[in-house]
């Protein structure tokens, strides 16, 4: 099991950690962009961008969206 797969599994078990989400997306090649607002945009060339509001806890719907996108890329 690769490091990224372990992070993805951990994200399923603990879906409220923004730092883990950011680390996971960066591991898959996404660039984190924040222009000072309350939302972070993760971009990757030739892929759809992902916008996540920085609120604690992160809503489960955003975690499910990220997991679905990453599973489709693998």
Residue pairs with C-beta under 8 A, 6 or more apart in sequence:
1 9
3 27
4 24
4 27
4 28
7 20
7 23
7 24
7 27
8 24
8 67
8 70
8 71
10 20
11 17
11 20
11 21
11 24
11 63
11 66
11 67
12 67
14 20
15 58
15 60
15 63
16 56
16 57
16 58
16 63
17 58
18 52
18 54
18 56
18 58
21 52
21 58
21 63
21 66
22 32
22 40
22 42
24 66
24 70
25 32
25 42
25 50
25 66
25 70
26 32
28 44
28 70
28 73
29 44
30 42
30 43
30 44
30 47
30 50
31 42
31 43
31 44
32 40
32 41
32 42
33 40
33 41
33 42
33 43
34 40
34 41
34 54
38 53
38 54
38 55
39 51
39 52
39 53
39 54
40 51
40 52
40 53
40 54
41 49
41 50
41 51
41 52
42 49
42 50
42 51
42 52
43 49
47 69
47 73
48 69
50 65
50 66
50 69
52 58
52 62
52 66
53 62
